[in-house]
């Protein structure tokens, strides 16, 4: 149902005549009837049919239904000087024409304008308005908050818990519980980004999101991704970020009872990652299960098996600084939650875990590259490439290569056609202890895509003596090389959000043009960049909204306020360009020309309003309480309005006016919380 009104006011002194045509375009293809003029008694309407829906357009004032050039309701308008006329129209789509017409008549005769105004007031009370000095930014931040609510399925039929749709194009909201289970596929990474537009106004919705994730938790603490909807694909866990999200929520609503009730579940959520217990030192390595967990586009090409530019390295063999950072932040959040609920023993336990994980993050630092990088999960090393061996397939080939450091091997197979191969491959060599070892790969270990397949050895080799092939064609080719774990991506910068980096590491990382290339990139930080080796020539590099937001938050935490403001400005250039020229928010943008990619109006592409406030040194807890910091990373003054609260802040002055009239004006030299007099009482 869609309803609207048109008002004509003759503000001139002469008589005014015109014709209003309200047209409908319905392309039903072979599944219905295109829009056509129709009549029901004295009423002329535009009707149509598509599958089980019969849309009808109705308008007050007695219009005529015409069919040329498009089916439309047409009505002449004649106004003397100073006169006005208002018409109401309604488009209803029910199961039959009569039902649609009846619904359209009823809504046109109802006080729908009052309901619209009530809804507008309701929306305004839950929407922060900002004035940044850039009107296109202001529009993007308001529309992001509106778009988030469009994705909110607040009262799904026969379902107790509401949820967010990751993407709502086309609008096919679920109708039953089975569809709900399939469509409630919001990831924890997206939920963390969604808080940027939900807090502080919609803490209730964020609370529902946290509850939904906890309702999916298994007995062992696992929370599996609902985005993995394919039966042939192995399941993978959500990113470990639930405790951090819960703590952010508590900062706004102060609900300590929820923390008390969910604390044990939040603790269990770490168990699948720290399978050996509370001490991660006993784990061989902490690696991702699937590239999809990180929600990147092309930045993980080194681990991609599907695209032509992919190198197919098994991500399960690479210890990730991003995963270690998430776990460290979770441990730190759990320590804070334990302190809030008065569990001193758990405080010490998670502080120790946080410290241990910080040490492991620092182990991922590569001083020569000035960056955090992946490490092998067994050796803990990122060795230089020592082997690159391309050749045609032979039944058995002697390599005879001894390595300076233990190496993991990668084999790339290139078929002479696009057919798959049922083949068996054997590696023979020695392990890091010098003991003879061999590894056999069978057909089920290979996944062929467009005539290509990739293998990663599950063992480390001190030497590779020979390799044999069975089931491949003589015209097929292969490349044998040592695994390259030094290829960085934006997720490797997540340690900036932790306490792990030392001042020396931070200084070297920020100054290193290879780890943070070209601070002036026009659309933000790219997903990946050149390191030890050149990038694939045909690789399209994207900028990722979620990971740029996390990166900028890391810069703020590290005290890099000027750089954080610059990257944010570039990121907003991409977001506003996508909104202006492509009518939506997108999760990815081309790093060269800013062209958007991914689903239009996906939650992962919303403009990060919360980050804007952080850059300005503002955190709004409620209309009566605000936390202020001394830094200011924006170029123009910022004004914020919400539920009677008004904030003005620039690089030297801040003024806060609360709804009860309480006024705070001054400069900020250290973090401070200011509140309304009514809140103090």
TORLUMPA-292730 format. One record per residue (C-alpha): residue number from 0; x, y, z. Coordinates in steps of 0.5 Angstrom, whole numbers, plus 2048, in hexadecimal, padded with zeros to 3 digits. Example, Ala and Ser with C-alpha at 12.3 -4.5 7.8 and 13.67 -1.06 7.14 Angstrom:
SITE pos  xx  yy  zz
SITE   0 819 7F7 810
SITE   1 81B 7FE 80E
END
This chain:
SITE pos  xx  yy  zz
SITE   0 800 800 800
SITE   1 803 807 7FE
SITE   2 7FF 80D 7FF
SITE   3 800 815 7FE
SITE   4 7FD 81B 7FC
SITE   5 7FE 821 7F7
SITE   6 7FD 828 7F9
SITE   7 7FC 82E 7F4
SITE   8 7FC 835 7F7
SITE   9 7FB 83B 7F2
SITE  10 800 840 7F5
SITE  11 7FF 845 7EF
SITE  12 7FA 84A 7ED
SITE  13 7F7 847 7E6
SITE  14 7F3 840 7E5
SITE  15 7F7 83A 7E5
SITE  16 7F5 834 7E1
SITE  17 7F9 82D 7E0
SITE  18 7F8 826 7E0
SITE  19 7FB 821 7E5
SITE  20 7FD 81A 7E2
SITE  21 7FF 814 7E7
SITE  22 801 80F 7E3
SITE  23 803 807 7E5
SITE  24 808 803 7E1
SITE  25 807 7FB 7E2
SITE  26 80B 7F7 7DE
SITE  27 808 7F0 7E0
SITE  28 80C 7EC 7DB
SITE  29 808 7E5 7DA
SITE  30 806 7E5 7E1
SITE  31 800 7EA 7E1
SITE  32 7FD 7F0 7DD
SITE  33 800 7F6 7DC
SITE  34 7FD 7FD 7DF
SITE  35 7F6 7FF 7DC
SITE  36 7F1 804 7DD
SITE  37 7EB 801 7E1
SITE  38 7E4 803 7E4
SITE  39 7E0 801 7EA
SITE  40 7DA 805 7EA
SITE  41 7DB 80C 7EA
SITE  42 7E2 80B 7EB
SITE  43 7E8 80A 7E6
SITE  44 7EE 807 7E8
SITE  45 7F4 804 7E5
SITE  46 7F5 7FC 7E7
SITE  47 7FA 7F7 7E5
SITE  48 7FC 7F0 7E7
SITE  49 802 7ED 7E9
SITE  50 802 7E5 7EB
SITE  51 7FE 7E5 7F1
SITE  52 7FD 7ED 7F2
SITE  53 7F8 7F2 7EF
SITE  54 7FB 7F9 7F0
SITE  55 7F6 7FF 7EF
SITE  56 7F7 806 7EF
SITE  57 7F2 80A 7F2
SITE  58 7F1 812 7F2
SITE  59 7EC 817 7F5
SITE  60 7E9 81C 7F1
SITE  61 7E6 818 7EC
SITE  62 7EB 817 7E7
SITE  63 7EB 814 7E0
SITE  64 7EF 80E 7DE
SITE  65 7F3 80E 7D8
SITE  66 7F8 80A 7D4
SITE  67 7FC 80E 7D0
SITE  68 802 80E 7D0
SITE  69 802 80B 7D7
SITE  70 7FC 809 7DB
SITE  71 7FA 80E 7E0
SITE  72 7F5 812 7E4
SITE  73 7F4 819 7E1
SITE  74 7F0 81F 7E4
SITE  75 7F0 826 7E2
SITE  76 7F2 82B 7E7
SITE  77 7EF 832 7E7
SITE  78 7F0 837 7EC
SITE  79 7EF 83F 7ED
SITE  80 7F4 843 7F0
SITE  81 7F5 841 7F8
SITE  82 7F1 83A 7F7
SITE  83 7F4 834 7F8
SITE  84 7F2 82C 7F7
SITE  85 7F5 826 7FB
SITE  86 7F4 81F 7F8
SITE  87 7F6 818 7FB
SITE  88 7F8 812 7F7
SITE  89 7F9 80B 7F9
SITE  90 7FC 805 7F6
SITE  91 7FA 7FE 7F9
SITE  92 7FC 7F7 7F7
SITE  93 7F8 7F2 7FA
SITE  94 7F6 7EB 7F8
SITE  95 7F0 7ED 7F3
SITE  96 7EE 7F4 7F0
SITE  97 7E8 7F5 7F4
SITE  98 7EC 7F4 7FB
SITE  99 7F1 7F9 7F8
SITE 100 7EC 7FE 7F6
SITE 101 7E9 7FD 7FD
SITE 102 7EF 7FE 801
SITE 103 7F1 804 7FC
SITE 104 7EB 808 7FE
SITE 105 7EB 807 805
SITE 106 7F2 809 806
SITE 107 7F1 80F 802
SITE 108 7EB 811 806
SITE 109 7EF 810 80D
SITE 110 7F3 815 811
SITE 111 7F9 812 80E
SITE 112 7FD 819 80E
SITE 113 7FC 819 815
SITE 114 7FF 812 816
SITE 115 805 814 811
SITE 116 806 81A 816
SITE 117 806 816 81C
SITE 118 80B 811 818
SITE 119 80F 817 816
SITE 120 810 819 81D
SITE 121 811 812 820
SITE 122 817 812 81A
SITE 123 81A 819 81C
SITE 124 81A 817 824
SITE 125 81F 811 822
SITE 126 823 815 81C
SITE 127 829 819 81E
SITE 128 82A 81F 819
SITE 129 831 821 818
SITE 130 833 827 814
SITE 131 83B 826 812
SITE 132 83C 82C 80D
SITE 133 83B 827 808
SITE 134 833 826 806
SITE 135 834 820 802
SITE 136 837 81D 808
SITE 137 831 81F 80D
SITE 138 82D 81C 808
SITE 139 831 815 808
SITE 140 830 815 80F
SITE 141 829 816 810
SITE 142 828 811 80A
SITE 143 82C 80C 80D
SITE 144 828 80C 814
SITE 145 821 80C 80F
SITE 146 824 806 80B
SITE 147 826 802 811
SITE 148 81E 802 813
SITE 149 81C 800 80C
SITE 150 820 7FA 80E
SITE 151 81D 7F9 814
SITE 152 817 7F3 814
SITE 153 814 7F5 81B
SITE 154 80E 7F1 81B
SITE 155 80F 7EB 817
SITE 156 809 7E6 816
SITE 157 809 7E1 81B
SITE 158 810 7E2 81E
SITE 159 812 7E5 825
SITE 160 818 7E8 823
SITE 161 819 7EE 81E
SITE 162 81F 7EE 81A
SITE 163 823 7F2 815
SITE 164 824 7F0 80D
SITE 165 82B 7F1 80B
SITE 166 828 7F3 804
SITE 167 821 7F5 802
SITE 168 821 7F5 7FB
SITE 169 81C 7F2 7F8
SITE 170 817 7F3 7FE
SITE 171 815 7EC 800
SITE 172 815 7EC 807
SITE 173 814 7E5 80A
SITE 174 80D 7E3 80B
SITE 175 80E 7DD 810
SITE 176 813 7DA 815
SITE 177 817 7D6 810
SITE 178 818 7DC 80C
SITE 179 81A 7E0 812
SITE 180 820 7DB 814
SITE 181 822 7DB 80D
SITE 182 822 7E3 80C
SITE 183 824 7E5 813
SITE 184 82C 7E4 810
SITE 185 82F 7EB 813
SITE 186 836 7EA 815
SITE 187 839 7EC 81B
SITE 188 83E 7F0 817
SITE 189 838 7F4 814
SITE 190 835 7F4 81B
SITE 191 83B 7F8 81D
SITE 192 83A 7FD 817
SITE 193 833 7FD 818
SITE 194 834 800 81F
SITE 195 837 806 81C
SITE 196 830 808 81A
SITE 197 82C 805 81F
SITE 198 82F 808 826
SITE 199 82D 80C 82A
SITE 200 826 80D 827
SITE 201 824 805 826
SITE 202 828 801 82B
SITE 203 822 7FD 82C
SITE 204 823 7FA 825
SITE 205 82A 7F9 826
SITE 206 828 7F5 82C
SITE 207 823 7F1 828
SITE 208 829 7F0 823
SITE 209 82E 7ED 829
SITE 210 828 7E9 82C
SITE 211 827 7E6 825
SITE 212 82E 7E4 824
SITE 213 82E 7E1 82B
SITE 214 828 7DD 829
SITE 215 82C 7D9 824
SITE 216 832 7D7 828
SITE 217 833 7D0 829
SITE 218 835 7CC 82F
SITE 219 83C 7CD 82E
SITE 220 83C 7D4 82D
SITE 221 83C 7D4 825
SITE 222 838 7D9 822
SITE 223 838 7D7 81A
SITE 224 837 7DC 815
SITE 225 830 7DC 811
SITE 226 833 7DF 80B
SITE 227 835 7D8 809
SITE 228 82F 7D5 806
SITE 229 832 7D0 802
SITE 230 832 7C9 804
SITE 231 839 7C7 800
SITE 232 83C 7CC 804
SITE 233 83F 7CB 80B
SITE 234 83D 7D0 810
SITE 235 841 7D5 813
SITE 236 840 7D9 81A
SITE 237 83E 7E1 81A
SITE 238 844 7E5 81C
SITE 239 845 7E6 823
SITE 240 842 7ED 825
SITE 241 83C 7EB 829
SITE 242 83F 7ED 830
SITE 243 842 7F4 82D
SITE 244 83B 7F5 82A
SITE 245 837 7F4 831
SITE 246 83C 7F9 834
SITE 247 83B 7FE 82F
SITE 248 833 7FD 830
SITE 249 834 7FD 838
SITE 250 838 804 837
SITE 251 831 807 834
SITE 252 82B 803 838
SITE 253 82F 802 83F
SITE 254 82B 7FB 83F
SITE 255 830 7F7 844
SITE 256 82B 7F2 845
SITE 257 82C 7F0 83D
SITE 258 833 7EF 83F
SITE 259 832 7EB 845
SITE 260 82D 7E6 841
SITE 261 831 7E6 83B
SITE 262 838 7E6 83E
SITE 263 839 7DE 83E
SITE 264 837 7DE 836
SITE 265 83C 7E3 834
SITE 266 841 7DF 838
SITE 267 83F 7D9 834
SITE 268 840 7DD 82D
SITE 269 847 7DD 82E
SITE 270 848 7D5 82F
SITE 271 848 7D3 827
SITE 272 84D 7D8 826
SITE 273 852 7D6 82C
SITE 274 850 7CE 82C
SITE 275 856 7CD 830
SITE 276 853 7D1 836
SITE 277 855 7D7 839
SITE 278 85C 7D8 837
SITE 279 85D 7D9 830
SITE 280 864 7D8 830
SITE 281 862 7D0 830
SITE 282 85F 7D1 829
SITE 283 863 7CF 823
SITE 284 860 7D6 81F
SITE 285 85A 7DA 81F
SITE 286 857 7DA 818
SITE 287 851 7DC 814
SITE 288 84D 7D6 811
SITE 289 84A 7D9 80B
SITE 290 84B 7E0 807
SITE 291 844 7E2 808
SITE 292 845 7E3 80F
SITE 293 848 7E9 80E
SITE 294 843 7EC 808
SITE 295 849 7EF 804
SITE 296 848 7EF 7FC
SITE 297 84F 7EE 7F9
SITE 298 853 7F0 7FE
SITE 299 854 7E9 800
SITE 300 856 7E7 7F9
SITE 301 85C 7E3 7FC
SITE 302 857 7DE 7FF
SITE 303 852 7DE 7FA
SITE 304 851 7D8 7F6
SITE 305 84B 7DA 7F2
SITE 306 84D 7E0 7EE
SITE 307 853 7E0 7E8
SITE 308 857 7E5 7EC
SITE 309 857 7E0 7F2
SITE 310 85D 7DD 7F5
SITE 311 859 7D8 7F9
SITE 312 85D 7D7 7FF
SITE 313 859 7D4 805
SITE 314 857 7D9 80A
SITE 315 857 7D4 80F
SITE 316 85F 7D3 80F
SITE 317 860 7DB 810
SITE 318 860 7DE 817
SITE 319 85C 7E4 817
SITE 320 85E 7EB 81A
SITE 321 856 7ED 819
SITE 322 854 7E6 81D
SITE 323 859 7E7 822
SITE 324 856 7EF 823
SITE 325 84F 7ED 823
SITE 326 850 7E8 829
SITE 327 855 7ED 82D
SITE 328 84F 7F2 82D
SITE 329 84A 7EC 82F
SITE 330 84E 7EA 835
SITE 331 84F 7F2 837
SITE 332 848 7F3 836
SITE 333 846 7ED 83A
SITE 334 84B 7EF 840
SITE 335 847 7F6 840
SITE 336 841 7F2 840
SITE 337 843 7EE 846
SITE 338 845 7F4 84A
SITE 339 83E 7F7 848
SITE 340 83B 7F1 84B
SITE 341 83F 7F0 851
SITE 342 843 7E9 84F
SITE 343 84A 7EB 851
SITE 344 84D 7E4 84F
SITE 345 84A 7E5 848
SITE 346 84D 7EC 848
SITE 347 854 7E9 849
SITE 348 853 7E3 844
SITE 349 851 7E7 83E
SITE 350 857 7EC 840
SITE 351 85C 7E7 83F
SITE 352 859 7E4 839
SITE 353 859 7EB 836
SITE 354 860 7EC 838
SITE 355 862 7E6 835
SITE 356 85E 7E7 82E
SITE 357 862 7EE 82E
SITE 358 868 7EA 82E
SITE 359 866 7E6 828
SITE 360 864 7EC 824
SITE 361 86B 7EF 825
SITE 362 86E 7E9 822
SITE 363 86A 7EA 81C
SITE 364 86E 7F1 81B
SITE 365 873 7F0 816
SITE 366 878 7F6 817
SITE 367 87B 7F5 810
SITE 368 875 7F7 80D
SITE 369 872 7FB 812
SITE 370 86C 7F8 812
SITE 371 868 7F2 816
SITE 372 867 7EC 811
SITE 373 865 7E5 811
SITE 374 869 7E0 814
SITE 375 869 7D8 813
SITE 376 865 7D5 818
SITE 377 86A 7D0 81A
SITE 378 871 7D3 819
SITE 379 86F 7DA 81B
SITE 380 873 7DD 815
SITE 381 872 7E1 80F
SITE 382 878 7DE 80B
SITE 383 87A 7E1 804
SITE 384 878 7DE 7FE
SITE 385 87D 7D8 7FC
SITE 386 87A 7D4 7F7
SITE 387 876 7D6 7F0
SITE 388 876 7D0 7EC
SITE 389 871 7D1 7E5
SITE 390 871 7CB 7E1
SITE 391 86D 7C6 7DC
SITE 392 86A 7C0 7E0
SITE 393 86F 7BA 7E0
SITE 394 86D 7B3 7E4
SITE 395 873 7B4 7E9
SITE 396 877 7BA 7E9
SITE 397 87D 7BB 7EE
SITE 398 87E 7C2 7F1
SITE 399 884 7C1 7F6
SITE 400 883 7C7 7FA
SITE 401 885 7C9 801
SITE 402 882 7CF 804
SITE 403 886 7D4 809
SITE 404 87F 7D4 80D
SITE 405 879 7CF 80E
SITE 406 875 7D0 808
SITE 407 86D 7CF 807
SITE 408 86D 7CD 7FF
SITE 409 867 7CF 7FA
SITE 410 866 7CC 7F4
SITE 411 862 7CF 7EE
SITE 412 85F 7CB 7E9
SITE 413 85D 7CD 7E2
SITE 414 859 7C9 7DE
SITE 415 85A 7C9 7D6
SITE 416 852 7CA 7D6
SITE 417 84C 7CC 7DB
SITE 418 84B 7C4 7DD
SITE 419 84C 7C2 7E4
SITE 420 852 7BC 7E5
SITE 421 851 7B7 7EA
SITE 422 858 7B6 7EC
SITE 423 85D 7B4 7F1
SITE 424 863 7B8 7F3
SITE 425 869 7B6 7F8
SITE 426 86E 7BB 7FB
SITE 427 874 7B7 7FE
SITE 428 879 7BB 802
SITE 429 87C 7BC 809
SITE 430 878 7C0 80F
SITE 431 87C 7C5 813
SITE 432 87F 7C0 818
SITE 433 882 7BC 812
SITE 434 87E 7B6 812
SITE 435 87B 7B4 80B
SITE 436 874 7B5 80A
SITE 437 86F 7B5 804
SITE 438 868 7B8 803
SITE 439 863 7B5 7FE
SITE 440 85D 7B9 7FB
SITE 441 857 7B6 7F9
SITE 442 851 7B8 7F4
SITE 443 84D 7BB 7FA
SITE 444 852 7BF 7FC
SITE 445 852 7C3 7F6
SITE 446 84D 7C8 7F4
SITE 447 84D 7CA 7EC
SITE 448 84B 7D1 7EA
SITE 449 84B 7D3 7E2
SITE 450 851 7CE 7E1
SITE 451 855 7D0 7E7
SITE 452 856 7CD 7EE
SITE 453 85A 7CE 7F4
SITE 454 85D 7CA 7F9
SITE 455 861 7CC 800
SITE 456 865 7C7 804
SITE 457 863 7C5 80B
SITE 458 86A 7C4 80D
SITE 459 870 7C8 80D
SITE 460 876 7C6 809
SITE 461 87D 7C7 80A
SITE 462 87F 7C4 803
SITE 463 87A 7C2 7FD
SITE 464 87E 7BC 7FA
SITE 465 878 7BA 7F4
SITE 466 871 7BB 7F2
SITE 467 86D 7B6 7EE
SITE 468 866 7B7 7EA
SITE 469 861 7B1 7E9
SITE 470 85B 7B3 7E5
SITE 471 85D 7BA 7E1
SITE 472 85E 7BB 7DA
SITE 473 865 7BC 7D7
SITE 474 863 7C3 7D4
SITE 475 861 7C5 7DB
SITE 476 866 7C9 7DF
SITE 477 867 7CB 7E6
SITE 478 86B 7D0 7EB
SITE 479 86E 7CD 7F1
SITE 480 870 7D3 7F6
SITE 481 871 7D4 7FD
SITE 482 86B 7D8 801
SITE 483 86B 7DF 801
SITE 484 869 7E2 808
SITE 485 86C 7E9 807
SITE 486 866 7EB 803
SITE 487 862 7F1 807
SITE 488 85B 7F3 807
SITE 489 857 7F8 80B
SITE 490 855 7F3 810
SITE 491 85D 7F2 812
SITE 492 85C 7F9 815
SITE 493 857 7F7 81A
SITE 494 85C 7F7 820
SITE 495 85C 7FF 820
SITE 496 855 7FE 824
SITE 497 859 7FA 829
SITE 498 85E 7FB 82E
SITE 499 863 7F7 82B
SITE 500 867 7FC 826
SITE 501 86D 7FF 82A
SITE 502 86E 806 829
SITE 503 874 804 824
SITE 504 870 800 820
SITE 505 86A 805 81F
SITE 506 86F 80A 81D
SITE 507 872 805 818
SITE 508 86C 803 815
SITE 509 869 80A 814
SITE 510 86F 80C 811
SITE 511 86F 806 80C
SITE 512 86D 808 806
SITE 513 86C 801 804
SITE 514 868 7FF 80A
SITE 515 864 805 809
SITE 516 865 807 802
SITE 517 863 80E 800
SITE 518 860 811 805
SITE 519 85C 815 800
SITE 520 858 810 7FD
SITE 521 852 813 7FA
SITE 522 84D 80E 7FD
SITE 523 850 80B 803
SITE 524 855 805 805
SITE 525 855 800 800
SITE 526 854 7F9 802
SITE 527 85B 7F7 7FF
SITE 528 861 7FA 7FD
SITE 529 868 7F7 7FA
SITE 530 86D 7F4 7FF
SITE 531 872 7EF 7FD
SITE 532 86F 7EE 7F6
SITE 533 86B 7F1 7F1
SITE 534 864 7F1 7F1
SITE 535 860 7ED 7EC
SITE 536 860 7F2 7E6
SITE 537 858 7F1 7E5
SITE 538 857 7F1 7EC
SITE 539 851 7F6 7EE
SITE 540 853 7F9 7F4
SITE 541 84D 7FB 7F9
SITE 542 84C 800 7FF
SITE 543 848 7FD 804
SITE 544 843 801 808
SITE 545 843 7FC 80E
SITE 546 84B 7FB 80F
SITE 547 84C 803 80D
SITE 548 848 804 813
SITE 549 84B 800 818
SITE 550 852 802 815
SITE 551 850 809 816
SITE 552 84E 807 81D
SITE 553 855 804 81E
SITE 554 858 80B 81C
SITE 555 854 80F 821
SITE 556 856 80A 827
SITE 557 85D 80A 825
SITE 558 85D 812 825
SITE 559 85D 813 81E
SITE 560 858 818 81E
SITE 561 85A 81C 817
SITE 562 85B 816 813
SITE 563 854 813 816
SITE 564 851 819 813
SITE 565 854 819 80D
SITE 566 852 812 80B
SITE 567 84B 813 80E
SITE 568 84A 819 809
SITE 569 84D 815 803
SITE 570 848 80F 805
SITE 571 842 814 805
SITE 572 844 816 7FE
SITE 573 843 80F 7FC
SITE 574 83C 80E 800
SITE 575 839 815 7FE
SITE 576 83B 813 7F7
SITE 577 837 80D 7F7
SITE 578 831 810 7FA
SITE 579 831 816 7F5
SITE 580 833 812 7EE
SITE 581 831 80B 7F0
SITE 582 82B 80C 7F5
SITE 583 82D 808 7FB
SITE 584 832 806 800
SITE 585 837 800 7FE
SITE 586 83C 7FC 802
SITE 587 842 7FD 7FD
SITE 588 845 802 7F8
SITE 589 84A 802 7F3
SITE 590 850 805 7F6
SITE 591 852 808 7EF
SITE 592 84B 80B 7ED
SITE 593 847 80A 7F3
SITE 594 842 806 7EF
SITE 595 83D 802 7F4
SITE 596 83D 7FB 7F4
SITE 597 839 7F6 7F8
SITE 598 831 7F6 7FA
SITE 599 82E 7FD 7F9
SITE 600 82C 7FF 800
SITE 601 82F 7FA 804
SITE 602 830 7FB 80B
SITE 603 837 7FA 80B
SITE 604 838 800 806
SITE 605 834 805 80B
SITE 606 838 80C 80D
SITE 607 83B 80B 814
SITE 608 838 810 818
SITE 609 83B 80E 81E
SITE 610 841 80F 81B
SITE 611 840 816 819
SITE 612 83E 817 821
SITE 613 845 814 823
SITE 614 849 818 81E
SITE 615 846 81E 821
SITE 616 847 81C 829
SITE 617 840 81B 82A
SITE 618 83C 815 82D
SITE 619 835 816 82E
SITE 620 832 811 834
SITE 621 82B 814 834
SITE 622 828 81B 833
SITE 623 82A 81D 83A
SITE 624 831 81A 83A
SITE 625 837 81B 835
SITE 626 83E 819 836
SITE 627 843 81E 833
SITE 628 84B 81D 831
SITE 629 850 822 82F
SITE 630 851 820 828
SITE 631 84E 822 822
SITE 632 850 81F 81B
SITE 633 84B 823 817
SITE 634 84C 829 812
SITE 635 846 82D 814
SITE 636 842 82E 81A
SITE 637 83D 828 81C
SITE 638 835 829 81E
SITE 639 831 824 821
SITE 640 82A 824 822
SITE 641 826 81E 826
SITE 642 81F 81E 82A
SITE 643 821 825 82C
SITE 644 828 824 82D
SITE 645 82D 829 829
SITE 646 834 828 829
SITE 647 839 82D 826
SITE 648 840 82B 825
SITE 649 847 82D 821
SITE 650 84E 82D 823
SITE 651 84E 832 828
SITE 652 847 833 82B
SITE 653 841 82E 82D
SITE 654 83A 830 82F
SITE 655 835 82B 832
SITE 656 82D 82D 833
SITE 657 829 828 836
SITE 658 822 827 835
SITE 659 820 82A 83C
SITE 660 824 831 83A
SITE 661 82B 82F 83E
SITE 662 831 832 83A
SITE 663 838 830 83A
SITE 664 83D 834 836
SITE 665 844 833 837
SITE 666 84B 830 834
SITE 667 84C 829 835
SITE 668 853 827 838
SITE 669 852 820 83A
SITE 670 84C 81B 83A
SITE 671 846 81D 83D
SITE 672 83E 81B 83E
SITE 673 839 821 83E
SITE 674 832 820 840
SITE 675 82C 824 841
SITE 676 829 827 847
SITE 677 823 822 847
SITE 678 828 81C 846
SITE 679 82C 81E 84C
SITE 680 825 81E 850
END
